[in-house]
Amino acid sequence: MGLCDGKVVVVTGAGRGIGRAEALAFSHAGASVVVNDLGGARDGTGGEDDDPAADVAREITAAGGRAVACKLPVHTKEGAQAIVACAVDAFGRIDVLVANAGILRDKTLLKLDLESWSAVLEVHLTGTFLCAQAAAKQMLAQGQGGRIVTTTSVSGLMGNLGQASYAAAKAGIYGLTRTLAIELQKHRIYVNALAPIAKTRMTEDLPMFHGTSSLTPEHVAPAAVFLGSSLAGERTGHVLAVSGAQMYAFKVVQTSGKFKDGDGVWTPEEIADHWDSIVKS
C-alpha cells in the first residue's frame, strides 16, 4: 500500500526541477498525477517545441504509474480551470494540488521593467491563486476535502538582492496560503506552503549553489508528499522549509513591543529613543 494510493494529484511546473521530483515522488507513493508545465526557458519565453510535462508523464507511466501531461498556462482563469478539468477527465477527481510553477526575471529595482515585474507575479502569485481557486471549487463539489501545497521562498520571506519581483510574488503566496488555510479549513481543505532551497535550472547560477550536490529537488519532494497526504492530518497554514537535509518552519513573529508611559500618541523622537525596546523580542 502506498501512502497516496487512490489519490489524484496535480503538480504545476512539474516538467523540471522541484516540480518533476514532486510528481515522481507522488507517483511512487501511489498517486495518479497530472503533470503540468508549459515548457520554455526559465524566464517564461519559448516552449512551443518543448514539452517537458509529456516527458515526465512518460517516465511515470513507463515505471508503472498513472500520469497525464497537461501543457496549459496557470496564470489565466481558463488555463487553471482546464488543468483541474484534466485531472477530473483523466482520473475522476482531484485530491491534491501542488502549485509549483514559476519563472525568473531577476533584476535590481532600478533596472526592473514593468513587463518583467508583471510576468513574474502573474505566473507565481496569480497562477497560484487561480489554480488554488479552481482546485478548491472542485474539492468542495466532491465533498471529501483535499489538500493544497503552495510554493513560497526564502527570498519572499527574507528578501534577496536582485529579486524584487520574485520576492514580492513569493511573499504574496505566503499571505495567500495563510488566508486560504483560514477560509478552507471548515471544508476540510488544508493549505500549507513549502519554502525550498534546491539547486535547479532556476537557481543553478546563484553563488550559494556553486560546488554543492546536497541541495537537490529530491530533498524537497518528500515534504510535498507529506503535506499532500493523510500524515499531515489537519495541519494547515504552515510554511515548511527544506534545505538539503535540514527542515524547519518559517513563522511571522511579533515582538513584545513597548507601551508608551501614560496615555497619548508616540512622538517620532520617543520612537527613536525606545527603538530597541520596540523591535527586540
N, C-alpha and C positions, 0 to 999 in steps of 0.2 A: 504494500500500500504506500502510495506517495503522499506527501504532505498536502499536495494540491490536486489530488485525484478528483475528477469531475468538475473542476473549476475552469472558467474561461477567462483568460487574462489578455488585456490589450496593453501593449508596450509601444509608446510612441518614441520616435528617434531610435528605433531598435536595429537599424542596419549596421551600425558600427559601435565600437567602444562600449560604454557602460550599458546602453540600451540592448545591444546584442548579447552581452553577458547576462543581463537580466532575463531576456527572452529565453535563452538556453537554460538558465537555472530553473525558471518556472516550468519549462517543458520537462526537465529532468525530474522535477517534483511531481509530475503527473498532469499538469495543466494543459489545456488546449490554448494555443497562443495566436493572437493576431499581431503580426509583425508590421508595424507602421514606420515608414521612412520615405521621404521624397527623394533621397539621394542628393548628389551635388556636392559642392565644395563646402567647407566649414563656415563660409560667410553667407551661405544660403543660395548662392548662384549656381546655375547649371542644373544637372540632374536629368536632362532629357534622355540621355542614353545610359543612365546609371540607375540600377535597381538593386541596391544592397538588401532591401527588405525581402525580395524574392530569393536572394542567395541564402539569407538566414532561414527563411521558411523551408527551403530545400534541405538545408543542413539538418533542421529539426526532423523533417519527415524521413530523411534518409536514415536517421538514427532510431526510427520507430515512433516518433512523436506525432502530434497533430498540430498543424500550423497552416495559416494562410497569410499571404503578403497583402499589404494594403498601402498603395502609393498615393496617399491623399494628404492635403495640407491640414495642419492642426489649427491654423490661425484664421480660418474662415468658419462661419457657423455651419455652412453646408458641408465643408470638409469634416469637421468634428462629428457632426451627426452621421455622416456616411461611414466614418471609422467605427462608430458604435454599431451602426447597422450591419457592417461587415461581420462583426462578432456574432450578432443575432442571426444573420443569414447563414453563416457557416456552422455555428455551434449551438444556436438556440437561445443564447443569453450572454450576459456579461457579469462577472463576479468581481473582477479587479481591474482597475485602471492604473497603470504606471505611466505618469506624464513625465517624459524624459527629453522630449525633442527640444533642440536648441541650436542656435548659431552664434558665431562670434564675429564682431567687427570692432576690435579693440582700438581705441584712440583716446588720447587725453582730451580733457574738456575743450581746450582752445582749438583743437583740430577736428572735433567730432561734428559731423554734419547731421542735419535733421533726418535725412533719409536713412542713414545708418542707425541712428538712435531709434527711430520708429520701427525699423525692420527687426531689431533685436528684441524690443519689447513686444512686438506682435507675436513672434514665434514663441518666446519663453512665457511671457505673462498672459497675453490674450489666448495663446494656444492652450495653456494650462486651464484657464478659466472656461473656455469653450468646451474642451474635452471633458472636464470635470462636470460641467453642467449637463452635457449630453449623456454621460455615463450615469450620473445621479438620477436623472429622469427615468432612464431605462431600469436602473436598480430599483427605484421606487415602484415602477409599474410591475416588476417581478415580485415585489413584496417579501423578499428574503434578505434584505440588507446588502451590504457589499463593502468594498474597501478601495480607497483611493490613495495612491502614493505619489506625491509630488516631488519635484527635484529643485531644491534651493541650492545655495552655495555659500561657502565661507566668504567669498567676495561680497555677496549680498548682505551677509550678517556683520562683516567686519570692515568692508571696503577694500579696494585694491587699486593700485596705480594703473591708469590707462583703461579702466573697466567701468566707466561711469554708466554706460547703457546696460551692460551685463549685470552689474551690481544692483542697479535700480530695478531691473526685471526680477532678479532673484530675491531681493528684499520684498518686492511686491508679492512674490509667490509665498514667502513666509507669512505675510499678513493674510493672504488669501487662504492658506492652509489652516491657520488658526480660526478664521471666521467660518470656513466650511465645516471644521470639526465641531464648532458650536451649533451650527444650523442643522447638520445632518445626523447628529448623534441620536436624536429621537427616532430616526428612521433605521437605526442600526447600520448606518453607513459611516465607517470610521476612516478618518483622514489624517495622514501623517506625512512627514517630509523626510527626504534623505538629503544630506549635505555631503556629497562625496568629494574626496580628493584622490584623483587617479590619473595616471598617465594615459592619455588618449590622443587621437588626432587633434582634438580641440585644445589640448594643453601641452603637447609634447615640446613646444618651443619655449616654455616658461623655464627660467633658470632652476627652479626648485625640483624639476623633474630630470635634469641632466644627470646621467650616470646612475639612475635608480631603477631597480627592477622590482621593488617591493610595494609599489603603489599601483596596483592593477585593477582593471574593471572587475576581475573575478573576486577581488576582496569585497567589492560593493554589492554584488548580486545577491549573496545570501541575506543581506539586510532587507533588500526589497522583497524577497520571498517570505521572510519573517513577517514583515508588515502587511503582506498580502495574504497571510494565512491565518488559520484559527489560533495559532500560537500567540498572536498579538492580542487576542481577547478583545476587550472593549477599550483598549488603549487608543487614544485619539488626541490630536493636537500636538504631537511630539515632533522634534527635529532630531533625527538620528544621524550623527556624523560618522563617516568611515574614512580612515586614513591608513591604508595598509592594514596591519594587524591591530591597530588601535581603533576603538569605537567609543564614542562619547556623545553627550547630548548638548545641544545649544538651547539656552534659555535667555529671555529678556528679564533682567532683574531690576528691581527698584531699590535705590539706596534708602537708608533710614531717614536721610534728609535732616532738616533743622526747622523748628518752628521759630518764628520771629517773636522776640520778647514782647509781651503785650499784644494788643490788637493793632491793626493798621497795615499799611502797604509797605513792602520792602522797597528801599531805595536802591538805585544802582550801586552806590557806594557800599551799602550794607551787604549786598550780594558779593561784591569783591572781597570785603573783609571776612566773610564767612564761607568763602568758596569751598575750602577743604571740607568743612563740616557738611555742606550740602551734597557734595558729589561722592564722598567716600562712604563705603558700605559700613 
